[in-house]
Amino acid sequence: MSTAIGPQAVKEVPRLEDKTIQPIPLNERHGKPRDLFTIWFGSNIMIMTIVTGGLATTVFGLDFTTAVVGIILGNLIGGIFMALHSAQGPQLGVAQMIQTRGQFGSFGALLIVFIVVIMYAGFFAANLVFGGEAMAAVYPGIGVDSGIVILGVVSVIATIFGYRIIHAYAKFLSIVAGIALVVAFIWVLFVNGLPAGLLEQGSFNWAGFMGTVSVSALWQLAYAPYVSDYSRYLPQGTGSRPAFWASYSGCVLGTLFPMVLGALVGSVALTLSGDPAGADIVGDLGSQLQPLTAVIIGIFCLGVAASNAMNLYCGVLCSLTVGQTFKPDWMPKAKTRSVAAIILFAVAVSVALFARDNFILFYTNFLSFLMYVLVPWTAINLVDYYLLRHGHYRVDDFFRRDGGVYGRFNWVAIGSYIAGALIQIPFTATAVYTGPVAAAMGGVDLSWIVGLIVVAPLYYAAARVARTLGKSSEPADSPTPALVSDAA
C-alpha cells in the first residue's frame, strides 16, 4: 500500500518534465509562492497585452484617463477569480481541467475542456499574429509569416521541456521585460513627450468603459482554466493565501502596466493623426520608441514566446485529458506531450497565417465569446471548491472512467452552466449580436456581471438541494487523499 512521504524526501525533478495530467507526487513538490509571482508577471509583459490595452482608446473611443480607470478596475476584479483558481493547485496537485471533473463529472467536463482547447489555440494564434507583426515592423529582414513561425517554434521547444523551463523563462522575463517596460514609459512620456490635447482625445461613454472593464477582466479570467497548472507542483503545505496573493499581484501588475502603455500609445497616435481607422498599436509603439524600437519590441516579443509556451503547454494537458477520459489507465508522459504540442502548434500556426489580415476584429469578437463561456464555469468551480467542498476532493476519482463519486455527468453543474450561458444573451453587445437589454442600454455589455451574479447562487442552491435529496454520493467534507511518491 502506498504511503505519503514527507518533504525531507523530496527528490530532484528532471529538467525535462515527465509528468502531464497525473497527480504530482509529494516527493516532486517544489518551489515557493514567489515563483507564481514571476511566472504571471514576466509572461504578461508582451505585445498582445499592450495591444489589448490599446483597444480602450482606439476601438472603444475612451479618453486616456477613463481608459486607465477601466483597465485598473477590470484587472483588479478579474484577478480575484484568477488567483482563487491558482490557490487550488498546491492542495490538489492536478491540472485545472482534471479538477473540473469534480464539478461536472468525468464526461460532463469534456464540454469545458473542448472550449478551453479552443481558447488556448485562439490565444496562441493571436499572440503569433501580433508578435509576428511586431518582429516584421522592427526587423525589416523578417516578414510577418516568418515572425509567426519563429515565435511558434520557440514556444514549442519550451512546451516540450515543460514546467521548469517555462517558470525559469518567466523569471528571466520578469527582470528583462520589466526593465524594458519602464524604459518604454520613460521614452513615451519624457523623451518624446506627450502631444498637446492628449487628455481631450476621446471621451467617456458607458459602452466603451464597460467594454474596457470587460476586456481587462477577461484577460485575468482567461487564465482561470489553467492557472493551477502552474501551482500544482508547489508543496501541499504552501497555503491558499500565499498562492493567492503571489498569483494575484503578479498577474495584475504584469498586465495592468502594459495595458496602460497600450492605451497611452493609442491616445498619442490618435491625437497626432486624428484618424481612429488608422490606429496601429504595434506600429505606433515602434514609432514612439525610436531609436530603441528594435531592442524594446524584441524583448516584448520574447514575452509572446513565453505566453504562448504557457498556452500550448496547457492546451496539450487539456487534449491529453480528453484522451484519458476514454482510456483511464493511460497516463501520458513527456514523449506524448511533445507530439501533442507539435500537432497543436501546427493547427494554431495555420490559423495565424490564414487569418492574420484584419486580425484585430477577430480578436475582439474572440474575447467576447470567451467571456460568455468562461464566466459560468469559473462561478461553478469556485463555489464548489470554496463553499461546498472546502477544498476536499477524492483526487483518485478524477481519473476513473465512471467518475467515482463525481459520476460521468453532474447535471446540476451542467444545467447551471447552460443557464449561465443563456442568461447572458440579452445583455450581450458584440459586433455579431446585441441583445435586447444591451441595445436598450446603448450597447453597454453587462453580460459577464449578470452571469456571475446568477450562476454562483444558482449552483450553490441546486447543489445543496441535490445533496439533501441524496443525489450526491459524496459528503461535503470528504477528505482529499494524500498524494504519494511514484516510488512508494
C-alpha positions as CSV (number, residue, x, y, z in Angstrom):
1,M,0.0,0.0,0.0
2,S,1.4,3.4,-0.9
3,T,2.2,5.9,1.8
4,A,2.7,9.6,1.7
5,I,6.3,10.9,2.2
6,G,7.5,14.0,4.0
7,P,9.2,17.0,2.5
8,Q,12.6,15.7,3.6
9,A,12.4,13.1,0.9
10,V,11.8,15.5,-2.0
11,K,13.9,14.4,-5.0
12,E,15.4,16.4,-7.8
13,V,12.8,17.0,-10.5
14,P,14.1,16.2,-14.0
15,R,14.8,19.1,-16.3
16,L,12.6,17.5,-19.0
17,E,9.3,17.2,-17.2
18,D,7.9,13.6,-17.3
19,K,4.5,14.4,-15.8
20,T,1.5,15.6,-17.8
21,I,-2.0,15.2,-16.3
22,Q,-1.3,12.7,-13.5
23,P,-1.2,13.9,-9.8
24,I,2.1,15.4,-8.7
25,P,3.7,13.1,-6.1
26,L,4.6,14.8,-2.8
27,N,8.3,14.0,-3.3
28,E,8.3,16.0,-6.5
29,R,6.7,19.1,-5.0
30,H,9.0,22.1,-5.0
31,G,9.1,25.8,-5.3
32,K,7.9,28.9,-3.4
33,P,4.9,31.1,-3.7
34,R,7.1,33.8,-5.2
35,D,7.5,31.6,-8.3
36,L,3.8,32.3,-9.0
37,F,4.5,36.0,-9.0
38,T,7.3,35.8,-11.5
39,I,5.5,33.4,-13.9
40,W,2.5,35.7,-14.1
41,F,4.4,39.0,-14.0
42,G,7.0,38.1,-16.6
43,S,4.8,36.3,-19.1
44,N,2.2,39.1,-19.3
45,I,4.7,41.9,-20.4
46,M,4.3,41.4,-24.1
47,I,2.9,42.8,-27.3
48,M,-0.6,41.3,-27.1
49,T,-1.1,42.8,-23.6
50,I,-0.2,46.2,-25.0
51,V,-2.5,45.8,-28.0
52,T,-5.3,44.8,-25.7
53,G,-4.9,47.9,-23.6
54,G,-4.9,49.9,-26.8
55,L,-8.4,48.8,-27.5
56,A,-9.7,51.2,-24.8
57,T,-8.6,54.3,-26.7
58,T,-8.6,53.1,-30.4
59,V,-11.7,50.8,-30.6
60,F,-13.8,51.8,-27.6
61,G,-13.0,55.5,-28.1
62,L,-12.3,56.4,-24.5
63,D,-10.2,59.3,-23.3
64,F,-6.9,58.3,-21.7
65,T,-8.0,58.9,-18.1
66,T,-11.2,56.9,-18.4
67,A,-9.3,54.2,-20.2
68,V,-6.9,53.8,-17.3
69,V,-9.7,53.7,-14.7
70,G,-11.4,50.9,-16.8
71,I,-8.2,49.0,-17.2
72,I,-7.4,49.1,-13.4
73,L,-10.9,48.2,-12.4
74,G,-11.2,45.2,-14.8
75,N,-7.8,43.8,-13.8
76,L,-8.4,44.2,-10.0
77,I,-11.8,42.4,-10.3
78,G,-10.8,39.7,-12.8
79,G,-7.6,39.0,-10.9
80,I,-9.6,37.8,-7.9
81,F,-11.1,34.9,-9.8
82,M,-7.8,34.0,-11.4
83,A,-5.9,33.9,-8.1
84,L,-8.7,31.9,-6.4
85,H,-8.2,29.2,-9.1
86,S,-4.4,29.3,-8.6
87,A,-4.7,28.6,-4.9
88,Q,-6.3,25.2,-5.7
89,G,-3.1,23.8,-7.3
90,P,-1.0,23.2,-4.2
91,Q,-3.9,21.5,-2.4
92,L,-4.9,19.1,-5.1
93,G,-1.7,18.7,-7.2
94,V,-3.6,18.2,-10.5
95,A,-4.2,20.3,-13.6
96,Q,-7.3,22.6,-13.5
97,M,-9.3,20.7,-16.2
98,I,-8.7,17.4,-14.4
99,Q,-10.1,19.0,-11.2
100,T,-13.1,20.2,-13.2
101,R,-14.3,16.6,-13.3
102,G,-15.1,17.1,-9.6
103,Q,-17.8,19.6,-10.6
104,F,-19.1,18.3,-14.0
105,G,-18.3,14.6,-13.9
106,S,-15.8,12.7,-16.0
107,F,-17.7,13.0,-19.3
108,G,-19.6,16.2,-18.4
109,A,-16.2,18.1,-18.0
110,L,-15.4,17.4,-21.7
111,L,-17.7,20.3,-22.7
112,I,-15.5,22.7,-20.7
113,V,-12.3,21.0,-21.9
114,F,-13.2,21.4,-25.6
115,I,-14.0,25.1,-25.1
116,V,-10.7,25.6,-23.3
117,V,-8.7,24.0,-26.0
118,I,-10.3,26.4,-28.5
119,M,-9.4,29.2,-26.2
120,Y,-5.7,28.2,-26.0
121,A,-5.5,27.8,-29.7
122,G,-7.1,31.2,-30.2
123,F,-4.8,33.0,-27.8
124,F,-1.8,31.2,-29.3
125,A,-2.8,32.3,-32.8
126,A,-3.4,35.9,-31.7
127,N,-0.1,36.1,-29.9
128,L,1.7,34.8,-33.0
129,V,0.0,37.4,-35.3
130,F,0.7,40.4,-33.1
131,G,4.2,39.1,-32.3
132,G,4.9,38.4,-36.0
133,E,3.7,41.9,-37.0
134,A,5.9,43.4,-34.3
135,M,9.0,41.5,-35.5
136,A,8.4,42.4,-39.1
137,A,7.9,46.1,-38.1
138,V,11.3,46.4,-36.4
139,Y,13.4,43.8,-38.2
140,P,13.0,44.5,-42.0
141,G,14.6,41.2,-43.0
142,I,11.9,39.2,-41.2
143,G,8.4,39.1,-42.7
144,V,5.2,38.6,-40.7
145,D,4.9,35.0,-41.6
146,S,8.5,34.3,-40.7
147,G,8.0,36.0,-37.4
148,I,4.9,33.9,-36.7
149,V,6.8,30.7,-37.3
150,I,9.9,31.7,-35.3
151,L,7.8,32.6,-32.2
152,G,5.8,29.5,-32.6
153,V,8.9,27.2,-32.7
154,V,10.3,28.8,-29.5
155,S,7.0,28.2,-27.8
156,V,7.0,24.5,-28.8
157,I,10.5,24.0,-27.5
158,A,9.6,25.4,-24.1
159,T,6.5,23.3,-24.0
160,I,8.4,20.1,-24.8
161,F,10.7,20.8,-21.8
162,G,7.7,21.6,-19.7
163,Y,7.0,23.2,-16.3
164,R,10.5,24.1,-15.0
165,I,11.8,25.7,-18.2
166,I,8.6,27.8,-18.5
167,H,9.0,29.0,-14.9
168,A,12.7,29.8,-15.5
169,Y,11.9,31.7,-18.7
170,A,9.3,33.8,-16.9
171,K,11.7,34.7,-14.1
172,F,14.2,35.9,-16.7
173,L,11.4,38.0,-18.4
174,S,10.3,39.5,-15.0
175,I,13.6,41.3,-14.9
176,V,14.4,42.0,-18.6
177,A,10.8,42.7,-19.8
178,G,10.1,44.7,-16.6
179,I,13.1,47.0,-17.3
180,A,12.0,47.3,-21.0
181,L,8.5,48.3,-19.9
182,V,9.9,51.0,-17.6
183,V,12.1,52.3,-20.4
184,A,9.2,52.4,-22.8
185,F,7.1,54.5,-20.4
186,I,10.1,56.9,-19.9
187,W,10.6,57.2,-23.7
188,V,6.9,57.9,-24.5
189,L,6.3,60.2,-21.6
190,F,9.5,62.2,-21.2
191,V,11.9,61.6,-24.2
192,N,9.3,62.1,-26.9
193,G,6.8,63.9,-24.7
194,L,3.1,63.9,-24.9
195,P,1.4,65.9,-27.6
196,A,-0.8,68.9,-26.6
197,G,-4.5,68.0,-26.3
198,L,-3.9,64.3,-25.4
199,L,-6.3,64.3,-22.4
200,E,-9.0,65.8,-24.7
201,Q,-8.6,62.9,-27.2
202,G,-11.6,60.6,-26.9
203,S,-14.5,60.8,-24.5
204,F,-16.3,58.9,-21.8
205,N,-19.1,56.5,-23.0
206,W,-20.6,53.7,-21.0
207,A,-20.4,51.2,-23.8
208,G,-16.7,51.8,-24.2
209,F,-16.0,52.0,-20.5
210,M,-17.7,48.7,-19.8
211,G,-16.0,47.2,-22.9
212,T,-12.7,48.2,-21.4
213,V,-13.5,46.8,-18.0
214,S,-14.8,43.6,-19.5
215,V,-11.8,43.0,-21.7
216,S,-9.4,43.7,-18.8
217,A,-11.3,41.4,-16.5
218,L,-11.4,38.7,-19.2
219,W,-7.7,38.9,-19.6
220,Q,-7.5,37.7,-16.0
221,L,-10.4,35.3,-16.2
222,A,-8.9,33.6,-19.3
223,Y,-6.1,32.3,-17.1
224,A,-8.6,30.6,-14.8
225,P,-8.8,27.3,-16.7
226,Y,-5.1,26.7,-16.5
227,V,-3.7,28.9,-13.7
228,S,-3.4,26.0,-11.2
229,D,-1.4,24.0,-13.8
230,Y,1.5,26.3,-12.7
231,S,0.9,25.9,-9.0
232,R,0.3,22.2,-8.8
233,Y,4.0,21.4,-8.2
234,L,4.1,23.6,-5.1
235,P,4.3,21.8,-1.7
236,Q,0.9,20.9,-0.4
237,G,1.5,22.9,2.7
238,T,2.1,26.1,0.7
239,G,-1.3,27.5,1.9
240,S,-4.0,29.2,-0.1
241,R,-3.3,32.8,0.9
242,P,0.4,32.9,-0.2
243,A,-0.6,31.2,-3.5
244,F,-3.5,33.6,-4.0
245,W,-1.5,36.8,-3.3
246,A,1.5,35.8,-5.3
247,S,-0.6,34.9,-8.4
248,Y,-2.9,38.0,-7.9
249,S,-0.1,40.5,-7.6
250,G,2.0,39.1,-10.4
251,C,-0.8,38.8,-12.9
252,V,-2.5,42.1,-12.1
253,L,0.8,44.1,-12.1
254,G,2.2,42.3,-15.1
255,T,-1.0,43.0,-17.1
256,L,-2.1,46.4,-15.8
257,F,1.1,48.4,-16.8
258,P,1.4,47.0,-20.3
259,M,-2.3,47.7,-20.9
260,V,-1.9,51.3,-19.7
261,L,1.1,51.7,-22.1
262,G,-1.1,50.5,-24.9
263,A,-3.9,52.9,-24.0
264,L,-1.3,55.7,-23.9
265,V,0.2,54.8,-27.2
266,G,-3.3,54.8,-28.8
267,S,-4.1,58.2,-27.3
268,V,-0.8,59.7,-28.6
269,A,-1.3,58.2,-32.1
270,L,-4.9,59.4,-32.3
271,T,-4.0,62.9,-31.0
272,L,-1.3,63.2,-33.7
273,S,-3.3,61.7,-36.6
274,G,-7.0,62.3,-35.6
275,D,-7.8,59.1,-37.6
276,P,-9.1,56.2,-35.4
277,A,-9.3,54.0,-38.5
278,G,-5.5,54.3,-39.0
279,A,-4.5,53.4,-35.4
280,D,-2.0,50.6,-35.3
281,I,-0.8,50.0,-31.7
282,V,2.3,47.9,-32.7
283,G,3.4,50.3,-35.4
284,D,2.6,53.4,-33.3
285,L,4.6,51.9,-30.4
286,G,7.5,51.3,-32.6
287,S,7.4,54.9,-33.9
288,Q,7.3,56.3,-30.4
289,L,10.2,54.2,-29.2
290,Q,12.8,55.3,-31.8
291,P,15.7,54.7,-31.8
292,L,15.2,51.9,-29.2
293,T,12.4,50.2,-31.1
294,A,14.3,47.1,-32.2
295,V,15.5,46.4,-28.6
296,I,12.3,47.1,-26.7
297,I,10.0,45.4,-29.2
298,G,12.3,42.5,-29.4
299,I,12.1,42.0,-25.7
300,F,8.3,42.2,-25.7
301,C,8.4,39.6,-28.4
302,L,10.2,37.3,-26.0
303,G,7.2,37.7,-23.8
304,V,5.0,36.5,-26.7
305,A,7.0,33.3,-26.8
306,A,6.7,32.8,-23.0
307,S,2.9,33.3,-23.0
308,N,2.5,31.0,-26.0
309,A,4.5,28.3,-24.3
310,M,2.1,28.5,-21.4
311,N,-0.9,28.4,-23.8
312,L,0.5,25.5,-25.7
313,Y,1.5,23.6,-22.6
314,C,-1.9,23.8,-21.0
315,G,-3.7,23.2,-24.4
316,V,-1.7,19.9,-24.5
317,L,-2.7,19.0,-21.0
318,C,-6.4,19.6,-21.9
319,S,-6.0,17.5,-25.1
320,L,-4.5,14.6,-23.1
321,T,-7.3,15.0,-20.6
322,V,-9.8,14.2,-23.3
323,G,-7.9,11.0,-24.3
324,Q,-7.6,9.9,-20.7
325,T,-11.3,10.3,-20.2
326,F,-11.9,7.4,-22.6
327,K,-8.8,5.4,-21.5
328,P,-8.5,5.8,-17.8
329,D,-5.4,3.6,-17.4
330,W,-3.4,5.8,-19.9
331,M,-1.0,8.2,-18.2
332,P,0.9,10.0,-20.9
333,K,4.4,11.3,-20.3
334,A,7.0,13.6,-22.0
335,K,7.0,12.0,-25.4
336,T,3.2,12.2,-25.7
337,R,3.3,15.8,-24.6
338,S,5.9,16.6,-27.3
339,V,3.8,15.0,-30.1
340,A,0.6,16.7,-28.9
341,A,2.4,20.1,-28.7
342,I,3.7,19.8,-32.3
343,I,0.2,19.0,-33.5
344,L,-1.5,21.9,-31.7
345,F,1.3,24.2,-32.8
346,A,0.7,23.2,-36.5
347,V,-3.0,23.9,-36.1
348,A,-2.6,27.3,-34.4
349,V,0.1,28.5,-36.8
350,S,-2.1,27.6,-39.7
351,V,-4.9,29.7,-38.2
352,A,-2.5,32.6,-37.6
353,L,-1.1,32.5,-41.2
354,F,-4.6,32.2,-42.7
355,A,-6.4,34.9,-40.6
356,R,-3.7,37.4,-39.9
357,D,-5.2,40.2,-42.1
358,N,-7.7,42.3,-40.1
359,F,-7.0,40.2,-37.1
360,I,-8.0,42.9,-34.6
361,L,-11.7,42.3,-35.5
362,F,-11.3,38.6,-35.0
363,Y,-9.6,39.2,-31.7
364,T,-12.2,41.5,-30.2
365,N,-15.0,39.1,-31.1
366,F,-13.0,36.2,-29.8
367,L,-12.6,37.9,-26.4
368,S,-16.4,38.5,-26.3
369,F,-17.0,34.8,-26.9
370,L,-14.6,33.7,-24.2
371,M,-16.3,36.0,-21.7
372,Y,-19.7,34.3,-22.2
373,V,-18.4,30.7,-21.9
374,L,-15.8,31.2,-19.1
375,V,-17.9,33.1,-16.6
376,P,-20.4,30.3,-15.8
377,W,-17.6,27.8,-15.4
378,T,-15.5,29.9,-13.1
379,A,-18.5,30.6,-10.9
380,I,-19.3,26.9,-10.6
381,N,-15.8,25.9,-10.0
382,L,-15.1,28.4,-7.2
383,V,-18.4,27.9,-5.5
384,D,-17.9,24.1,-5.5
385,Y,-14.3,24.3,-4.2
386,Y,-14.6,27.1,-1.6
387,L,-18.2,27.0,-0.4
388,L,-19.4,23.4,-0.9
389,R,-16.4,21.1,-0.6
390,H,-13.9,23.5,1.2
391,G,-11.0,22.2,-1.0
392,H,-11.6,18.5,-0.1
393,Y,-11.8,16.2,-3.2
394,R,-11.1,12.5,-3.9
395,V,-8.3,13.0,-6.4
396,D,-8.2,9.3,-7.3
397,D,-11.7,9.5,-8.6
398,F,-10.8,12.3,-11.1
399,F,-9.0,9.6,-13.1
400,R,-11.8,7.0,-13.1
401,R,-13.8,6.5,-16.3
402,D,-17.1,6.4,-14.3
403,G,-16.0,9.5,-12.3
404,G,-16.1,7.7,-9.0
405,V,-18.2,9.7,-6.5
406,Y,-18.5,12.5,-9.1
407,G,-20.1,10.3,-11.7
408,R,-20.0,10.6,-15.5
409,F,-22.3,13.6,-15.6
410,N,-23.2,16.1,-12.9
411,W,-26.4,17.5,-14.3
412,V,-26.6,20.1,-11.6
413,A,-23.4,21.7,-12.7
414,I,-24.1,21.2,-16.4
415,G,-27.6,22.7,-16.0
416,S,-26.2,25.7,-14.1
417,Y,-23.6,26.2,-16.8
418,I,-26.1,26.2,-19.6
419,A,-28.4,28.5,-17.6
420,G,-25.4,30.9,-17.1
421,A,-24.6,31.0,-20.8
422,L,-28.3,31.6,-21.7
423,I,-28.9,34.3,-19.1
424,Q,-26.1,36.4,-20.6
425,I,-27.6,36.6,-24.1
426,P,-30.0,39.5,-23.6
427,F,-27.1,41.5,-22.0
428,T,-24.7,40.8,-24.8
429,A,-23.2,43.5,-27.0
430,T,-20.9,42.4,-29.8
431,A,-20.3,43.1,-33.5
432,V,-22.1,39.8,-34.2
433,Y,-25.1,40.2,-31.9
434,T,-26.5,42.7,-29.5
435,G,-29.2,41.5,-27.0
436,P,-32.3,43.5,-26.3
437,V,-31.2,44.7,-22.8
438,A,-27.8,45.7,-24.1
439,A,-29.4,47.6,-27.0
440,A,-31.8,49.4,-24.7
441,M,-28.8,50.5,-22.6
442,G,-27.0,51.9,-25.6
443,G,-24.7,49.0,-26.2
444,V,-23.4,48.6,-22.7
445,D,-22.5,44.9,-22.1
446,L,-23.2,43.7,-18.6
447,S,-23.4,40.0,-19.6
448,W,-20.5,38.7,-17.6
449,I,-21.6,40.5,-14.4
450,V,-25.1,39.1,-14.8
451,G,-23.6,35.6,-15.4
452,L,-21.6,35.7,-12.2
453,I,-24.5,37.1,-10.1
454,V,-26.9,34.4,-11.4
455,V,-24.7,31.3,-11.7
456,A,-23.0,31.4,-8.3
457,P,-26.1,31.3,-6.1
458,L,-27.9,29.1,-8.6
459,Y,-25.3,26.4,-8.5
460,Y,-24.8,26.7,-4.7
461,A,-28.5,26.3,-4.0
462,A,-29.1,23.5,-6.6
463,A,-26.0,21.5,-5.3
464,R,-27.2,21.8,-1.7
465,V,-30.7,20.6,-2.7
466,A,-29.3,17.7,-4.7
467,R,-27.1,16.7,-1.7
468,T,-30.1,16.9,0.7
469,L,-32.2,14.7,-1.7
470,G,-29.4,12.1,-1.7
471,K,-28.5,12.7,-5.4
472,S,-24.9,13.4,-4.5
473,S,-22.9,10.4,-3.1
474,E,-20.1,12.4,-1.6
475,P,-20.3,14.3,1.7
476,A,-19.4,18.0,1.6
477,D,-16.1,17.5,3.5
478,S,-14.8,14.2,2.1
479,P,-11.0,14.0,2.6
480,T,-8.5,14.7,-0.1
481,P,-6.2,11.7,-0.2
482,A,-2.5,12.3,0.3
483,L,-0.6,12.4,-3.0
484,V,2.0,9.7,-3.0
485,S,5.5,9.1,-4.3
486,D,5.9,7.2,-7.5
487,A,8.5,5.1,-5.7
488,A,6.3,4.4,-2.7
